[in-house]
């Protein structure tokens, strides 16, 4: 199991990623658009996303500096 903090600046975005493990992403500060597979949602503090293995996901349209707690299990 791993835990990390992921930071994205206002106006930023990240690449579309896939992993061979599940992960939880918990937004602790900021906001933006979280795309997961064919759907997604606007994220804000307190939002939790479960990303299944091999599920494409990315963050974009970052409105404020974004801080996300990431927990995963291989």
C-alpha positions as CSV (number, residue, x, y, z in Angstrom):
1,X,0.0,0.0,0.0
2,X,1.2,3.5,-0.7
3,X,0.2,7.0,0.2
4,X,1.3,10.2,-1.5
5,X,0.3,13.9,-2.0
6,X,-0.3,15.1,-5.6
7,X,0.0,18.8,-6.3
8,X,-1.2,20.6,-9.5
9,X,-1.0,24.3,-10.0
10,X,-3.9,26.6,-11.0
11,X,-4.4,26.3,-14.7
12,X,-2.5,23.0,-15.0
13,X,-3.5,19.5,-16.0
14,X,-1.9,16.1,-16.1
15,X,-1.6,13.3,-18.6
16,X,-4.1,10.5,-19.0
17,X,-2.8,7.7,-16.9
18,X,-3.6,4.0,-16.3
19,X,-2.2,1.7,-13.6
20,X,-2.3,-2.0,-12.8
21,X,-3.7,-1.3,-9.3
22,X,-6.7,0.4,-7.6
23,X,-6.3,3.9,-6.1
24,X,-8.3,6.4,-4.1
25,X,-7.9,10.1,-4.7
26,X,-9.2,12.5,-2.1
27,X,-9.2,16.2,-2.9
28,X,-8.1,18.2,0.1
29,X,-7.7,21.7,-1.5
30,X,-8.6,23.4,-4.8
31,X,-10.8,22.2,-7.6
32,X,-10.9,21.1,-11.2
33,X,-12.3,18.5,-13.6
34,X,-11.5,14.8,-12.9
35,X,-12.0,12.6,-15.9
36,X,-12.3,8.8,-15.3
37,X,-12.9,6.5,-18.2
38,X,-15.9,7.8,-20.2
39,X,-17.2,10.0,-17.3
40,X,-16.0,12.3,-14.6
41,X,-16.9,15.1,-12.2
42,X,-15.9,18.5,-10.9
43,X,-13.8,17.9,-7.9
44,X,-13.6,20.0,-4.7
45,X,-12.3,19.5,-1.2
46,X,-13.8,16.4,0.3
47,X,-14.4,14.6,-3.0
48,X,-13.2,11.0,-3.2
49,X,-12.6,9.1,-6.4
50,X,-12.0,5.3,-6.8
51,X,-10.0,4.5,-9.8
52,X,-10.0,0.8,-10.8
53,X,-7.0,-1.0,-12.3
54,X,-6.4,-0.1,-16.0
55,X,-9.0,2.7,-15.9
56,X,-7.8,5.8,-17.8
57,X,-8.0,9.0,-15.7
58,X,-6.7,12.6,-15.6
59,X,-7.2,16.0,-13.9
60,X,-7.7,19.1,-15.9
61,X,-9.2,22.6,-15.8
62,X,-7.5,23.2,-12.4
63,X,-9.3,26.3,-10.9
64,X,-7.1,26.7,-7.9
65,X,-3.9,25.0,-6.7
66,X,-5.0,21.4,-6.3
67,X,-3.9,19.1,-3.5
68,X,-4.9,15.5,-3.6
69,X,-4.2,12.6,-1.2
70,X,-3.6,9.4,-3.2
71,X,-3.8,6.0,-1.6
72,X,-3.1,2.9,-3.7
73,X,-2.6,-0.9,-3.3
74,X,-0.7,-3.0,-5.8
